[in-house]
Amino acid sequence: FTDQGLTFTTDFLASFSKAIAIKKEQNKVLEHAAEAERVVKRNKKMYAIIQETDTRQPKEKIVESILYQLTRTYGFTLGGIAFKKDNTLETTAVVGVDEEYADDVEQYRQWRMSTPVDIAPKAGVIGACAYYGNHIFIPDISDIAHLPMTANDQEALEHVTKPRTFLTIPIKCHDQIIGVLY
């Protein structure tokens, strides 16, 4: 290499490096834009759910209506909501969106609404969600069905014919856990 060739190569590599850095920044901007678009879509779905809810109904019916819309909108077969009472969670609504599973949903609803869940780390998925204040997502229950679990979680699975995905989300008000959506 000559001095001129070395200078040219160095300048070229510096320019190439800058181009890569710019491309990385462009990709970050595109990722942020895609995430913002997902948030907007999610917020539109939530707004539509709120708009579809008849607020003249009793509180229990409003909760059930919103739960049904969330369950349907996000592609779940069954949804439930439990609110904190002392150191337990009491389920106040369970809904199903697929007639094929209506019997399962009713059986699960009767059992869950009569079975409070302790708010504790070893109280099962719903109780742990409330205890830690974090969502818990299990993409495929069949992947973990063979693992040890609480009696409450085992019994819950017995009430559902084809368990698939499970998601719990803590419900917070002023940074306090007041319930769990599942």
Secondary structure, DSSP 8 states (H G I E B T S, - for coil): --HHHHHHHHHHHHHHHHHHHHHHHHHHHHHHHHHHHHHHHHHHHHHHHHHHS-TTS-HHHHHHHHHHHHHHHTT-SEEEEEEEETTEEEEEEEEE--GGGHHHHHHHHHHHHTS-EE-STTS-HHHHHHHHT--EEES-GGGTTTS---HHHHHHHHT-SS---EEEEEEEETTEEEEEE-
